[in-house]
Amino acid sequence: MGREHVIQVENLPVALVCAITAATYLTGLALAFLLDNVTRFLFDIEWLLTSAFGFVSGFSIIFSMKRLSEAVLELKPLLNLRD
């Protein structure tokens, strides 16, 4: 009896992307607060830059994970090896 190798990518990317996006955005916010303590007069600019960094990183991760999941789905028939 052969073993079937199954990769489930339908649910993983959504949860992973949400976690990475939230972590990236929160890191950007934490960086903004740290930079605010060092240089108060640049706080508005730093807040905008770090928030933009969080959003851009999140969207790039979403698109790369989408492409990765599509590639894995295309390779799925090749990964179903039979003994």
HELIX and SHEET records of a PDB file:
HELIX    1   1 LEU A   12  VAL A   38  1                                  27    
HELIX    2   2 ARG A   40  LEU A   42  5                                   3    
HELIX    3   3 PHE A   43  LEU A   79  1                                  37    
END                                                                             
